[in-house]
Amino acid sequence: MNKIYNTIFINGQAFNCCIDMSLKDLLSYLEFELNAIVVEYNNRIINFTEFERTFFKSQDKIEIITIVGGG
């Protein structure tokens, strides 16, 4: 069975992902700590509660910002 992919852009870089991959699936695949990032999806900040129900269309743009603590 052939998989169908969308090309999206993550922090400006092209990335091919399966059409059934959610934002949460993508972030887990890329090994991000979900409670330590901010995600902008097509110029809109996405709340953590929306990660599981956000799916991609071709050419979507994702910006992922990692929160770093220190003191």
N, C-alpha and C positions, 0 to 999 in steps of 0.2 A: 504494500500500500504506500503510495506517494504522499509525503507530507506537504502541506501548503504553508508557505512562509510569507510574512510581511517584512518589508524593510522599514525600520524605524531609525530614529537618530537619538543616540544616548550621549549627552554632553558633546554634541556636534559630530559624533562618529557614527557612520552607518552600521547597523546591526540587523541581522536576519533572525526573526523569531517565529515560532509556530503561531498560526492564527488563533489557536485555542489557549495561548499562554496569557495568564493574567499578569498584572503589574507585580503582584506578590510573588508569583512564580518566577518572573524575570529577576526580581531583586534577590530572591533566594538563590537562583542559579548563578548570579554574579557575586554571591557570597557577601552581600551587604548586611550589616546589623540593622534590622528593621526599626529598632527604637532609637537609632543614632543618626538618622538621615532625614532630610527634607526633600520631597520630590515635587518637581514642577512638571505638569503634563499639559502640553500645548498652551503654555503661558498661564497656567492656573495651578496654584498649590493644591496638592491632593492630600486629604486627611488620611491618616493610617487606616481608618475604618473603611476607606474606599479601595484599598489596594487589591482585595480579593475580587471585587466586581468591576475592576477597570480592565478592559481588553483593548487591544491595539488595532488601529487601521493603518494601512500603508502610509508612510511619510509622517507619522506622528513624531512629535519631538518630546524627549524626556530629558530633564536636567536633574541630576542627583547631587545633592550637597551633603557632605559628611560633617556631622557635628563633632568637634573635638573639644574635650574639656581639659582644663589644666589650672594651674594656680601658682 
